[in-house]
Amino acid sequence: MRHAEDQVEVANRQQFLSPGAQPPPYGLAQIYAALHKDDDAFKWLQAAYDDHAVWMGYLAVDPIFDRYRSDARFKDLLGRVALP
């Protein structure tokens, strides 16, 4: 894809491709983080946390979220994930 707007559109449409299917919240958070759509990224990270997504185990080391490491919202979420 050539434009960030196209990627956002793909992320938005993914939620509606399969009736009844749940979008992978962690994957959507990664997309929005890459696009620097911070509020959307945190919205989907929270959804992944609420869903007990297995991918949350990678939150502390996933490089796509490096720019959020000093953000209080990220620190709070990371603390709630309670990784060993």
HURA-V114439 format. One record per pair of residues at least 4 apart in sequence whose C-alpha atoms are under 6 Angstrom apart, sorted by the first residue. I is the first residue (numbers start at 1). J is the second residue. D is the distance in Angstrom with one decimal. If there is no record, write none. Layout:
BEGIN
i->[I | I]
j->[J | J]
d->[D | D]
END
This chain:
BEGIN
i->[10 | 15 | 25 | 25 | 25 | 26 | 26 | 29 | 29 | 29 | 29 | 32 | 32 | 33 | 33 | 48 | 58 | 74]
j->[14 | 23 | 44 | 47 | 48 | 45 | 48 | 33 | 41 | 44 | 45 | 37 | 41 | 37 | 41 | 53 | 62 | 78]
d->[6.0 | 5.3 | 5.1 | 5.9 | 5.0 | 5.9 | 5.4 | 6.0 | 4.3 | 4.9 | 5.6 | 5.0 | 4.9 | 5.8 | 5.2 | 5.2 | 5.7 | 6.0]
END
